Amino acid sequence: MKLKAGALHYVLVVAVIIAIIIFAFISLMYLQQKMTIKHGFAKETIANAQMGFDYLKGNEVPYDTPTTLDFFENKMAITTLTKKHWGIFDIAFVKSKIKNESFQKIGLLGTQNSKRDALYLQEKNTSLVLVGHTKIIGNVSLPKQGVKSGNISGTSYYGKQLIYGNTKTSTTSLPEINNIAFVKDFHKNYYKNTLENFELEAGLKRHQSFTENTLLYENTNSIRLANVTLSGNILIVSKTAILISPSAVLEDVILMAPIITIQSNVKGNFQAIATKKIGINSNCLLRYPTALMVFEAAVSLQPPSRGNQYEQQPKEENQIFIAKNSQVKGVLLFDSQSKSNPYNSQIKIDKKAIVTGEVYCTKNVALLGRVFGTVYTHSFIVKKAGGIYSNHIYDGGINSKKLPTQYAGLQINQTANAVAKWVD
């Protein structure tokens, strides 16, 4: 009888162990299945977010209005896309959610153009004149008078051909930038945005996500940015001037002042909006996507001391200037509807300076350096040997073939967007 009881006890112990093993196996299988589903949902949310940005490449999306996208028949998947302005670029937020799994990507947007030309020169009944070692590589749009070689102080044109690409005829106006009206309004009425003030002090390191309110530092006096690290959703405004020193680290922020000066050896990427002048000193590296913009204020007419006619008061030259050995990767933009001095340059790219991206100017460009991308301009100008030469390029270069295909910049002729940079 004792033997039978012992055997029964042994059987029960074995049965319990087997049950525990089976339960553990079932639990493990269930957990593995649950993790597989969770991992699948996570992968799907990431894929949906990326498809949201792919959707932007071929579709126009309204600003500040969440748009729901359906990519699959999965009713549990919710993908929402929201687009907002950020200076001359846009910001897109794509969030995908499946049950408890969610994923969000934020991208700074520009527009891509796989058939980007090298030059668009506005029609004003004068031909383009090339002198020295000037070289234009890529397709161009020129006035009906075309292009010819010239001579300045005994220097002729040394190229084997005038344009290394196809030539089309331009019109009497430059191609329109679709969102330029917003940028002008933002410059004047930025306070209408949802803003949060902060204090700027030496040694400050501050990052602000684009999912949060814009941080604002504003001062009526000049602002010197030195020994600070600022990135993200930040706006710096001076009513006088902003000076950027090489000890300042700026990423994706927007700066606004009448005059903005970038000292030698500055590195970073940002957007700068001025009404008078932006000066970039030597040996700077402004990484992509940078945008430097001057919106010239209308010239006021003052009554003279005598007579009945109004005349323009003298004013200093408005300009974007890039010194030698500096690089800007992004956008240079000068816009003015006033009657600027026709003998001054409004954008000047010095010798050994390089712009990789787009140069857009409604007045005169003095091109002594190189543009790897596209130039849109009303006219070129050369000041040499005491003379002023309209619509001349002397030793300058434009090469659209050297612009990376991934470049996304100004909204010209299209509004569909591509990612210029991932942000958070």
C-alpha positions in Angstrom: 0.0 0.0 0.0 2.9 2.3 0.8 4.5 1.5 -2.5 1.3 2.5 -4.4 1.1 5.8 -2.4 4.7 6.6 -3.3 4.1 5.8 -7.0 1.0 8.0 -7.0 3.0 10.8 -5.4 5.7 10.4 -8.0 3.1 10.5 -10.8 1.6 13.7 -9.4 4.9 15.4 -9.2 5.8 14.5 -12.8 2.3 15.6 -13.9 2.8 19.0 -12.2 6.2 19.5 -13.7 4.8 18.6 -17.2 1.9 21.0 -16.6 4.4 23.8 -15.6 6.5 23.1 -18.7 3.5 23.1 -21.0 2.2 26.3 -19.4 5.6 28.0 -19.7 5.8 26.9 -23.3 2.3 28.2 -24.1 3.1 31.5 -22.3 6.3 31.8 -24.2 4.6 31.2 -27.5 1.9 33.7 -26.6 4.5 36.3 -25.6 6.5 35.7 -28.7 3.4 36.0 -30.8 2.5 39.2 -29.0 6.0 40.6 -29.5 5.9 39.7 -33.2 2.6 41.5 -33.6 4.0 44.5 -31.6 7.1 44.5 -33.7 5.0 44.3 -36.9 2.9 47.2 -35.8 6.1 49.2 -35.0 7.5 48.5 -38.4 4.3 49.4 -40.1 4.1 52.7 -38.2 7.6 53.6 -39.4 6.8 52.6 -42.9 3.6 54.6 -42.9 5.5 57.7 -41.6 8.0 57.4 -44.5 5.2 57.0 -47.0 3.7 60.2 -45.6 6.8 62.0 -46.7 6.7 60.2 -50.0 3.2 61.4 -50.4 4.4 65.0 -50.0 6.6 64.7 -53.1 3.6 64.4 -55.5 0.7 66.0 -53.6 -0.1 69.4 -52.4 -1.1 69.5 -48.7 -2.8 72.5 -47.0 -0.9 74.3 -44.2 -1.8 74.0 -40.5 -4.5 71.5 -41.3 -4.0 67.8 -40.2 -4.5 65.5 -43.2 -5.3 61.8 -42.6 -3.7 59.4 -45.0 -4.9 55.8 -45.8 -2.1 53.7 -47.3 -3.5 50.2 -46.6 -6.7 48.5 -45.7 -5.6 48.2 -42.1 -8.4 50.1 -40.3 -6.3 50.2 -37.1 -3.6 52.3 -38.8 -4.0 56.0 -38.5 -1.5 58.3 -40.3 -1.7 62.0 -39.9 0.3 64.6 -41.8 0.6 68.3 -40.8 2.6 71.0 -42.7 3.7 74.3 -41.4 5.8 77.2 -42.5 9.4 77.7 -41.1 10.9 80.6 -42.9 11.5 79.9 -46.6 11.2 76.2 -45.9 8.3 74.1 -44.6 8.1 71.7 -41.6 6.1 68.5 -42.0 5.0 66.3 -39.1 3.9 62.7 -40.0 2.6 60.6 -37.2 1.4 57.0 -37.6 -0.4 55.0 -34.9 -1.6 51.4 -34.7 -3.2 50.5 -31.3 -0.6 51.4 -28.7 2.3 51.7 -31.2 3.1 55.1 -32.6 5.9 56.7 -34.5 6.5 60.3 -35.6 9.0 61.9 -38.1 9.6 65.6 -38.6 11.3 67.0 -41.7 12.4 70.4 -42.9 11.1 70.6 -46.5 12.1 72.2 -49.8 11.3 71.4 -53.4 13.3 69.1 -55.6 13.8 69.5 -59.4 15.5 66.8 -61.3 15.8 69.1 -64.3 17.3 72.1 -62.7 18.8 74.7 -65.0 22.0 76.7 -64.4 20.7 80.2 -65.1 17.5 82.2 -65.6 18.4 85.7 -66.7 15.4 88.0 -66.9 14.6 89.6 -70.3 15.6 93.3 -70.3 16.7 93.7 -73.9 20.4 93.2 -73.3 22.6 90.2 -74.0 24.7 88.3 -71.4 28.4 89.0 -71.8 31.1 86.5 -70.6 34.6 87.6 -69.8 37.8 85.9 -68.6 37.5 82.4 -67.2 33.7 82.4 -66.8 32.1 79.1 -67.3 28.4 78.2 -67.3 27.5 74.5 -67.3 23.9 73.5 -67.7 20.8 74.7 -69.5 20.0 78.4 -69.4 17.2 80.8 -70.1 18.4 84.1 -71.6 17.1 87.3 -73.1 16.3 87.1 -76.8 19.6 88.9 -77.5 21.4 85.8 -76.2 25.0 85.5 -75.0 28.3 86.8 -76.4 32.0 87.1 -75.4 33.3 90.4 -74.2 36.5 92.3 -73.2 37.3 94.2 -70.0 40.6 96.0 -69.7 42.2 93.8 -72.3 40.8 90.5 -70.8 38.8 88.5 -73.3 36.7 85.4 -72.9 38.8 82.2 -72.7 36.2 79.5 -72.9 35.9 77.1 -75.9 32.1 77.7 -76.1 29.8 80.2 -74.5 27.2 78.0 -72.8 27.9 74.3 -72.0 24.2 73.4 -72.3 21.0 74.2 -74.1 19.6 77.8 -74.4 16.0 78.9 -74.0 14.4 82.3 -74.1 13.5 84.0 -70.8 10.6 86.3 -70.0 10.4 89.8 -68.5 9.8 88.4 -65.0 11.7 85.9 -62.8 10.0 82.6 -61.9 7.8 83.1 -58.9 8.6 81.8 -55.4 5.3 80.4 -54.2 5.7 81.0 -50.5 7.6 84.3 -50.6 4.5 86.3 -49.5 4.4 84.3 -46.4 8.0 84.9 -45.5 7.6 88.6 -45.9 4.5 88.6 -43.7 6.3 86.3 -41.1 9.1 88.8 -41.0 6.7 91.6 -40.1 4.2 89.8 -38.0 6.1 86.9 -36.4 4.5 87.8 -33.0 1.2 86.4 -34.2 2.7 82.9 -33.8 2.5 80.9 -30.6 5.7 82.1 -28.9 7.4 81.5 -25.6 10.1 84.0 -24.4 13.5 82.9 -23.1 16.6 84.7 -21.9 19.8 84.6 -23.9 23.0 84.4 -21.8 26.6 83.3 -22.3 27.1 79.6 -22.1 23.5 78.8 -22.9 22.7 75.5 -24.6 19.1 75.2 -25.7 17.3 72.9 -28.0 13.6 73.4 -28.7 11.6 70.7 -30.5 9.3 71.7 -33.4 6.5 69.9 -31.5 6.6 72.7 -28.9 6.0 76.4 -29.0 8.6 78.6 -30.8 11.1 80.1 -28.4 11.7 83.9 -28.9 14.5 86.2 -27.8 13.8 89.8 -28.8 15.8 92.9 -28.2 15.6 96.5 -29.6 19.4 96.7 -29.3 22.1 94.8 -31.2 22.5 91.1 -30.3 25.8 89.4 -30.3 25.6 85.6 -30.4 28.7 84.1 -28.8 29.4 81.1 -26.6 25.8 79.8 -27.1 24.4 76.6 -28.6 20.9 77.0 -30.0 19.0 74.5 -32.2 15.5 73.8 -33.4 12.4 75.9 -33.0 14.0 79.2 -31.9 13.6 82.7 -33.2 16.1 85.5 -32.5 15.0 89.1 -33.3 16.8 92.4 -33.1 15.5 95.7 -34.2 19.1 96.9 -34.9 21.6 94.2 -35.8 22.8 90.6 -35.1 26.4 89.6 -34.9 27.3 85.9 -35.0 30.7 84.9 -33.7 32.5 81.6 -34.4 31.9 80.4 -30.9 28.1 80.3 -31.5 26.6 77.0 -32.7 23.3 77.5 -34.5 21.2 74.8 -36.1 17.8 75.3 -37.8 17.0 78.6 -36.0 15.8 81.8 -37.6 17.5 85.1 -37.1 15.9 88.5 -38.0 17.4 92.0 -38.0 18.0 94.9 -40.3 21.7 94.0 -40.5 23.2 90.5 -39.9 26.9 90.0 -39.8 28.5 86.6 -39.8 32.1 86.7 -38.5 35.0 84.7 -40.0 35.1 80.9 -39.3 31.4 80.6 -38.4 30.0 77.1 -38.9 26.4 76.0 -38.7 23.1 76.2 -40.5 20.3 78.6 -40.0 17.9 81.1 -41.8 18.7 84.8 -41.7 16.2 87.5 -42.7 17.3 91.1 -43.0 16.1 94.4 -44.5 19.4 96.0 -45.2 22.4 93.7 -45.3 23.8 90.3 -44.6 27.6 90.0 -44.6 29.4 86.7 -44.5 33.1 87.1 -43.7 35.9 84.7 -44.9 36.3 81.0 -44.1 32.7 80.4 -43.0 30.9 77.1 -43.7 27.1 77.5 -43.6 25.8 74.0 -44.0 22.7 72.8 -45.9 19.9 73.9 -45.5 20.9 77.5 -44.9 18.9 80.4 -46.2 20.1 84.1 -46.3 17.4 86.5 -47.3 17.2 90.3 -47.7 13.8 91.9 -48.3 14.6 95.5 -49.1 12.1 97.9 -47.6 10.4 100.3 -50.0 12.3 103.6 -50.4 10.4 106.4 -48.9 10.0 109.6 -50.9 10.8 112.8 -49.0 9.7 116.3 -50.0 12.7 118.5 -51.1 13.4 121.9 -49.7 11.9 123.5 -52.8 10.0 122.5 -55.8 7.0 120.3 -56.2 8.7 117.0 -57.1 9.5 114.3 -54.6 12.9 112.7 -54.6 14.5 109.6 -53.2 16.8 110.2 -50.2 20.3 108.7 -50.4 20.7 105.4 -48.5 23.4 102.8 -48.0 23.7 99.9 -50.4 21.6 96.8 -49.5 23.5 93.6 -50.2 24.2 90.0 -49.4 28.0 89.6 -49.5 30.0 86.4 -49.3 33.7 86.8 -48.7 36.4 84.6 -50.2 36.9 81.0 -49.0 33.4 80.9 -47.5 30.8 78.3 -48.5 27.0 78.6 -48.3 24.9 75.5 -48.9 21.3 76.5 -49.5 19.6 79.7 -50.6 20.6 83.3 -51.2 17.6 85.5 -51.8 17.4 89.3 -52.4 14.0 90.7 -53.1 13.1 94.3 -53.8 10.4 96.2 -55.6 12.1 99.6 -55.0 14.4 101.4 -57.4 17.8 100.4 -56.1 21.0 102.0 -57.5 21.3 100.2 -60.9 25.1 100.4 -60.6 25.4 98.5 -57.3 25.3 94.8 -56.7 22.7 93.4 -54.4 24.2 90.0 -54.1 28.0 89.7 -54.3 29.8 86.4 -54.3 33.5 87.1 -54.0 36.4 85.2 -55.5 36.9 81.6 -54.1 33.5 81.8 -52.5 31.1 78.9 -53.3 27.3 78.7 -53.1 25.9 75.2 -53.4 22.1 75.7 -54.0 20.2 78.6 -55.4 20.8 82.4 -55.9 17.7 84.4 -56.5 18.0 88.2 -57.0 15.5 90.7 -58.3 18.3 93.2 -58.9 22.1 92.8 -59.7 24.4 89.9 -59.0 28.2 90.3 -58.9 29.5 86.8 -59.5 33.2 86.4 -59.0 33.0 83.0 -57.3 31.2 79.8 -58.0 27.5 78.7 -57.8 26.9 75.0 -57.9 23.2 75.0 -58.7 21.0 77.7 -60.2 21.1 81.5 -60.5 17.8 83.5 -61.0 18.6 87.1 -61.5 17.4 90.4 -63.1 21.0 91.3 -64.1 24.7 90.7 -63.5 27.1 93.5 -62.9 30.9 93.9 -62.9 32.9 96.8 -61.4 36.5 96.7 -62.7 39.2 99.1 -63.7 37.1 102.1 -62.9 34.3 100.9 -65.1 30.8 99.5 -64.5 29.7 96.7 -66.9 26.0 95.7 -66.9 25.0 92.1 -67.5 28.7 90.9 -67.5 30.2 88.0 -65.7 33.9 88.2 -65.1 35.7 84.9 -64.0 32.5 83.7 -62.3 31.1 80.2 -62.7 27.7 78.4 -62.6 27.4 74.6 -62.7 24.0 73.0 -62.2 25.6 69.5 -62.6 27.4 69.8 -59.3 24.3 70.3 -57.3 23.4 67.1 -55.4 20.2 65.5 -56.7 18.9 65.3 -53.1 18.9 69.1 -52.9 15.5 70.6 -51.9 15.2 74.4 -52.0 13.0 77.2 -53.2 9.3 76.6 -54.1 9.6 77.6 -57.7 7.1 76.2 -60.3 5.8 73.6 -57.8 4.6 73.2 -54.2 5.2 69.5 -53.6 7.9 68.9 -51.0 10.9 66.8 -50.4 12.9 66.4 -47.1 15.9 68.8 -46.9 16.8 67.7 -43.3 15.3 65.5 -40.6 14.7 67.5 -37.4 13.0 66.9 -34.0 
